[in-house]
Amino acid sequence: MSRGNNYDRHLTIFSPEGRLYQIEYAFKAVKSCGYTTVGVRGSDGVAFVTQLKAPDKLIDPSSCSHIYTISPSVGMLTTGFPADARSIAQKARQEAAEFRFKFGYEMPCDVLAKWLADNNQVYTQHAYMRVMAVETMLIGIDDDDENDKK
């Protein structure tokens, strides 16, 4: 990733190697944030864990959370830039609320995951949008009784 060849100035231009440098810079920003997140799925439950690091001694560590409640049945864990994470969480909350208003039930986790993926894909296609430097994990509760009947 050399910055000297002007391929990293525009989002939608590929380098000679076939890579988008802006996407690689976003991945590098996520890796350089300095904390680890882990998600584990079991047969009857799921959990995810993240490190809690305050960026400064004057900031209360309990106010620095990377876990967001999207709806009563869906949560989200983010790794990366906090401002981008809050933006994605707010958009996901809004979309989940609109889904519930429109259809009368909570937005399923897989539908929200597809919506987030589609929404963030748009950021890689338009030059006037900056790619979000955030990785997200969604966790959801499935209220279907189909698993209990088996």
N, C-alpha and C positions, 0 to 999 in steps of 0.2 A: 504494500500500500504506500506508494510514493505519492507525495502531494505535489511533486514538481511537474507532473505531466498534464495538468488541467483537466483530468477526467473526473475529478471529485467536486468540481464546481457546480454541476447540475445533477439533479436527482435522476432524471430519466435517460441519461447517456451512459451506455455501457463502456467499460474499459476494454482494451484489446484482449484481455483474458476472459471477458464475458461476465464480469462482476459489476455490481453496483456499489461503488465505494461508500455512499451515504448509508446503505444498509449495513455494511461492515462496520462503519463508525458507530452506528447505533448498538450493534452487538458488543462492540468493544466498550462502550459506555456502560452497558449493563454489567459486563464482567468486572469493570473497574469500580463498581459501587462498594465493594468490600464486605458484603454480607451474603450468607448462604441461606437458601430456602429449600425445603424438602417436603414433598408430598408423598403420603403412603396410603394405599388402598387395601383394605382387608376384606374378608368375606362378609362381615356384618358392620363395617364402619370405615370411615375415612378420616384422615387428619393431615394437616400440614403445619409446618413449624418454620419460623424464621428467627434470625438473630435480631436483637433489639439494641441498636447503637445510636446514641445521641450524637449528632454532628458537632456539638459544642457542649462545654461543661455548664453553660448557662441555660441550656434547654432541658426541660423536664423529660426524662426518658420515657415516661408513660404517655407523652403526647406524640411520640414518634412511632406510629404504627404503620405496618405495611399490609394489614388485614382489614378488608372493608366488607360491610354487610350490603349486599346488593338488593336482596329481597328476603322475606322470611325463610325461604328455602335455598337461597344461593348466597355463597360468600366468595370473596376474591382475595388472593394473595398476590402482591406485586413485588418485583425485583427491578430496580433501575432508578431513574430520576423520579424523585417524589412529586414534582409538579406534574409530570406526564401521568404518573399513577393516579393522582387525584382527578385529573381530567378524564381519564378513561373510566374511573370508578363513577364519576358523576354522570357521564354519558350512559354507562351501563344501567345505573339506577333509573335514569329517565326512560330508557328503552323498556326496562322491566315494568315500570309503572304504566307506560302507555300500552304495553301488551296486556297487562291485567285489566286496564280500563276497557280495552277493545274486545278482549275475548272472555273476560270474567273469571279467569284463573291465573295462577302464578306462571311466569315464564319458565319453561323447563331449562335445565342447565345446558343441555346440548344445543338448544335453540339460541340461547344467549352466547354460547361459545362460537357458533357459526356467525352470529351477528357481529361479535367483536372481531373475528377474523376478517370478515368482509369489510367492515368499517376501517380496520387498520391497513388492509390491502390498498385501499384508495389512497392512503398517504404515500405509497410507493409509486403511484402513477401520475401524480400531479406535481408540477414543479413549485407551485405556490404553497404546498403543504410540507411541513417538516415531519420526518419519520419519528414516531414515538420511540424513545429509548427505554422501553419497559417490556418485561416479560410477565405474563399473568398466568395464574393457576386458578381455576374455578372449582368450587366444591359445592355439591348440591345434594338435597334430600329428595329422594324419589318416593312419592306417596302412592305409587301404583300397588295394588294388592295382587298383581299377577305373580310376583315372586313368592308371596305367602301361600298361594293356592297349589304350588308345585310340591 
